[in-house]
Amino acid sequence: MIRETPLDIFRVDQKGVLWVESAATFDDAKARIQQLAARQHGDYLVLNHLTGKKILFDTDCSPTPSSQLSHSIHERTAVMD
């Protein structure tokens, strides 16, 4: 059976790993992580149920001239079981 939303997004922090929501595409997951990082900085993990691949995103924030925060995410392959 193929899942309608094959990707799951998790927040990773000192307390552990918390499921956030599902996403249909990798681009959707990445965009949603950017939105989430605007409110809550930290690491986010995307799990692809079709391939088993895990991608860890660490969010980085830096001030902009308009005093708003600009959020970028850095992708790295997660080595987790």
BALOBA-1460 file (C-alpha; in Angstrom, 3 decimals):
// residues 81
<rec num="1" residu="m" x="0.000" y="0.000" z="0.000"/>
<rec num="2" residu="i" x="1.362" y="3.432" z="-0.975"/>
<rec num="3" residu="r" x="0.848" y="6.157" z="1.587"/>
<rec num="4" residu="e" x="-0.833" y="9.365" z="0.460"/>
<rec num="5" residu="t" x="1.717" y="11.335" z="2.497"/>
<rec num="6" residu="p" x="4.945" y="9.344" z="2.295"/>
<rec num="7" residu="l" x="7.001" y="11.804" z="4.381"/>
<rec num="8" residu="d" x="6.865" y="12.486" z="8.104"/>
<rec num="9" residu="i" x="8.371" y="15.553" z="9.778"/>
<rec num="10" residu="f" x="9.797" y="15.273" z="13.291"/>
<rec num="11" residu="r" x="11.269" y="17.894" z="15.633"/>
<rec num="12" residu="v" x="14.465" y="16.778" z="17.368"/>
<rec num="13" residu="d" x="15.513" y="18.420" z="20.633"/>
<rec num="14" residu="q" x="17.069" y="17.594" z="23.999"/>
<rec num="15" residu="k" x="13.825" y="15.924" z="25.113"/>
<rec num="16" residu="g" x="13.789" y="13.529" z="22.178"/>
<rec num="17" residu="v" x="12.021" y="13.200" z="18.840"/>
<rec num="18" residu="l" x="8.472" y="14.509" z="18.374"/>
<rec num="19" residu="w" x="6.280" y="13.840" z="15.328"/>
<rec num="20" residu="v" x="5.014" y="17.112" z="13.860"/>
<rec num="21" residu="e" x="3.075" y="16.255" z="10.700"/>
<rec num="22" residu="s" x="3.136" y="14.507" z="7.335"/>
<rec num="23" residu="a" x="3.977" y="15.912" z="3.908"/>
<rec num="24" residu="a" x="3.240" y="14.735" z="0.386"/>
<rec num="25" residu="t" x="6.512" y="15.884" z="-1.215"/>
<rec num="26" residu="f" x="10.042" y="16.691" z="-0.154"/>
<rec num="27" residu="d" x="9.586" y="20.317" z="-1.258"/>
<rec num="28" residu="d" x="6.438" y="20.555" z="0.889"/>
<rec num="29" residu="a" x="8.327" y="19.153" z="3.877"/>
<rec num="30" residu="k" x="11.219" y="21.573" z="3.393"/>
<rec num="31" residu="a" x="8.871" y="24.572" z="3.094"/>
<rec num="32" residu="r" x="6.987" y="23.491" z="6.208"/>
<rec num="33" residu="i" x="10.232" y="23.131" z="8.168"/>
<rec num="34" residu="q" x="11.119" y="26.710" z="7.239"/>
<rec num="35" residu="q" x="7.738" y="27.835" z="8.611"/>
<rec num="36" residu="l" x="8.178" y="25.809" z="11.786"/>
<rec num="37" residu="a" x="11.722" y="27.107" z="12.292"/>
<rec num="38" residu="a" x="10.403" y="30.660" z="12.265"/>
<rec num="39" residu="r" x="8.574" y="29.842" z="15.502"/>
<rec num="40" residu="q" x="10.762" y="27.152" z="17.029"/>
<rec num="41" residu="h" x="14.442" y="26.788" z="16.164"/>
<rec num="42" residu="g" x="16.098" y="23.418" z="16.281"/>
<rec num="43" residu="d" x="16.633" y="20.301" z="14.254"/>
<rec num="44" residu="y" x="13.960" y="18.683" z="12.119"/>
<rec num="45" residu="l" x="14.003" y="15.198" z="10.652"/>
<rec num="46" residu="v" x="12.185" y="14.101" z="7.497"/>
<rec num="47" residu="l" x="11.543" y="10.381" z="7.127"/>
<rec num="48" residu="n" x="10.680" y="9.048" z="3.674"/>
<rec num="49" residu="h" x="8.587" y="5.907" z="4.160"/>
<rec num="50" residu="l" x="9.021" y="4.852" z="0.531"/>
<rec num="51" residu="t" x="12.837" y="4.793" z="0.561"/>
<rec num="52" residu="g" x="13.620" y="4.654" z="4.283"/>
<rec num="53" residu="k" x="15.881" y="7.696" z="3.850"/>
<rec num="54" residu="k" x="16.169" y="10.103" z="6.786"/>
<rec num="55" residu="i" x="17.214" y="13.720" z="6.260"/>
<rec num="56" residu="l" x="18.109" y="15.939" z="9.196"/>
<rec num="57" residu="f" x="17.697" y="19.715" z="8.875"/>
<rec num="58" residu="d" x="19.348" y="22.039" z="11.357"/>
<rec num="59" residu="t" x="17.842" y="25.511" z="11.299"/>
<rec num="60" residu="d" x="19.979" y="28.591" z="11.410"/>
<rec num="61" residu="c" x="18.701" y="32.112" z="12.041"/>
<rec num="62" residu="s" x="20.401" y="35.400" z="11.398"/>
<rec num="63" residu="p" x="19.063" y="38.961" z="11.731"/>
<rec num="64" residu="t" x="18.200" y="40.964" z="8.623"/>
<rec num="65" residu="p" x="18.339" y="44.765" z="8.252"/>
<rec num="66" residu="s" x="14.571" y="44.911" z="8.733"/>
<rec num="67" residu="s" x="15.009" y="43.341" z="12.205"/>
<rec num="68" residu="q" x="13.138" y="40.237" z="11.083"/>
<rec num="69" residu="l" x="14.741" y="36.831" z="11.213"/>
<rec num="70" residu="s" x="15.789" y="35.122" z="8.036"/>
<rec num="71" residu="h" x="15.663" y="31.360" z="8.312"/>
<rec num="72" residu="s" x="17.740" y="28.940" z="6.318"/>
<rec num="73" residu="i" x="17.929" y="25.226" z="6.678"/>
<rec num="74" residu="h" x="20.939" y="23.018" z="6.246"/>
<rec num="75" residu="e" x="20.322" y="19.516" z="5.018"/>
<rec num="76" residu="r" x="22.372" y="16.509" z="6.007"/>
<rec num="77" residu="t" x="21.692" y="12.805" z="5.813"/>
<rec num="78" residu="a" x="20.779" y="11.429" z="9.187"/>
<rec num="79" residu="v" x="22.456" y="8.354" z="10.550"/>
<rec num="80" residu="m" x="19.778" y="7.056" z="12.886"/>
<rec num="81" residu="d" x="18.149" y="3.718" z="13.522"/>
